[in-house]
Amino acid sequence: MTESNALDPEDRKIVTLARSARARGGVPEGAAVRDETGRTYVAGTVDLPSLRLSALRTAVAMAVASGAKSLEAAAVVSEAEGVAEDDLAAVRDLGGPGTPVLVAAPDGTVRATVTAD
């Protein structure tokens, strides 16, 4: 477990943004990713009859659509204890192996940092 207040300020920022996206949208997950230039992309779960995407895959898609070339870090806020393999694959596709994914509880407490290996 990582203490949220021990996080680098930029990592704390993406956790806070992911938490806000979850609350604002009233969705099961919120996510944020930071690209190679420091820009952040924030998303919530997409659950439409014709389109279902996790918050993390949506945030990665937003980064790609905006021209990001790679990712520095990602965060997901969820009741879930971990990150689905499909989500890690999306982070790995853009960020490469070893990109850290902060996994936080709805209150913003970081439970774990996993890598997209």
N, C-alpha and C positions, 0 to 999 in steps of 0.2 A: 504494500500500500504506500502511496506517495501522499504526503501532506500537501493539500492544495496550497497552503500559504508558503510552502517551500519551493513551489514551482517558479521557474523563470517567468518574468512578467508577460512575455509573449505567449507562453503556454497557458498561463492563467487566463489571458485574454480569450483564447479560443475556447477554453472550457466555459467561461462566462457567456460567450456568444452562443455556444451550443445549448447551454442551459436556457438562455433567453428564447432561442428558436423553439425549443420544446414547449416552453410555457406559453409563448405567444400564439403558437399554432394549436395548442391543446392536443399534441400528437405524442405517440409513445417514445419517440427519440428526437433529439436535436443533435446536429453535428456541425463542426466547423473545420476547415482545412486552411493551412497557410502555405502559399506558394513560394517559389524561389526568390521573389522580389519583396516578400512580406505582406502581400495582399491576402485578405481573408475572404472566404466564401462560406456562407452560413445557410443551412437548410434544415427542414424538418422532414419527417416521414411523409411520403407521398402514397396515398391509399385511395386510388380511383378505380372504378370498375375496369378500366382498360389499361391502367398503369400502376404498378406497385414498385416502389423503390424505398430502400432504407434511407434514413437521413444521411448516412455517410456516403453512400453511392450517389445520392443527389448532390451533395456538396462537391464531390469529386467531379461529377458531370458539369456542374456550374463552373468549376475552375478550368476544366478543359475547354468548355464553350467560350470562356473569356480569354483564352490564349495562354494559360499557364503551361509552362514546359516541365515543371517538376513540383513536388511538394516537400516542404521542410518538416511538417508535422500535421497531425489530425487529432481531433477530439470528438468523442461521442458521449452524450448524456442519455442514460437509459436505466430502466429497472433491471435490465439484463446484466449478468455478471461478466460477460465477455463480448467478443466481437465475432460476428459470423464470418466464415471463410470467404464468402462472396464480397463482403465489405473489405476485408484485408486484401483480397485480390485487386479490387479497384484502386486502393491506395498504392499497392505495389506496382500496378500498371503505370501510374503517373509518377509516383515518388521513388520507386525502386525498392529493393529489399532493404530492410533496416529502418524504414521510415517509422518513427514512433507514433503510436496511436494511444492517446490518453483515454482511459475508460473511466467515466465518472458517474456517480449516483445522481439522482434528481436534485439533491441539495448541493451539488457541485464538488463533493468530496471525491477525489481521484482514488479509485480502487486499485488500478493497475495501469502500467504502461506496457503495451505489447508492441511488437514490431511486425511489419508486413513482410516477413520472410517467407 
